[in-house]
Amino acid sequence: MASAGARSELMQALAALIRRRGWTQKEAAARLGVSQPRISDLTRGKIELFSLDALVDLAAVAGLMPRITVISGE
């Protein structure tokens, strides 16, 4: 799946942000508007449970600004 790399990067960025801010999973869930088990899945890297859209939405709520770079395959 082509979006796996982007999803992985977003998951890593979100997990790092949660660690930097010192949030518990419960705090992160409340701040990001999701359940604590959802944060657990995120921090454990369960990539198959997250769509690219869901991760972009979480990143926006967290104050991150994802950027897409398109590279020609030619």
N, C-alpha and C positions, 0 to 999 in steps of 0.2 A: 504494500500500500504506500503510495507516494507521500501521504501526509504523516507517515510514522515519524520521520525526522523532525518535522515541525511540532508534532504532538509531544515528542520526547523533550525537545528544547523548552517548550512551554511548561511542561510538568516539572522539569528541573528548576526553571526560573521561579515558579510558584513555590515549590518546596524550599528553595533557598530563601525566598522572601519570608516565608513562615518562620524558618529557623532564625534569620537575622532579627526579626521583630520579637523573637522570644515567645511567640504565641503557642499556647497549647492547641491540640486539635480542636477542642471545644471552642476556644476563642477564635481560631481561624474560621471555623464553620460559621459562627455567628457573624463575624465581620464580612465573610464572603457570601453569605446567604445560602449555604448548603448544609447538609447534615455532617455530623462528626464522622460517620463511616465513609462518607464521600472524601473527606480530607485524608482519612487513613488510606483509602485506595490511591489517592494522589501521591502521598508521601512514600508509599510502598512501590510506586512506579507501575501500577496496574494499567498500562497504556491502553489495553483492549477495552477498558470500561469508559474511555473518554473520547468524544468526537473532537475534531479540531475546533468546531464552532463552540462547544462547551468550554474548552480551554481558553479560547480567545475571550469569551464572555467573563470567565473567572479572572483572567489577567486584567481586563478592563476594570472590574470591580476593585481589584487589588491595587490599581494605579499604575500598572505596567502598560507599556505601549508596544505591542508586537509589531514587527516590520517584516514584510515579505520582500524577498529579493528574487528576481527571476533571472536565471542564467541560461543563455542560449546553448542548446546541445549541438550546435553546428561546429 
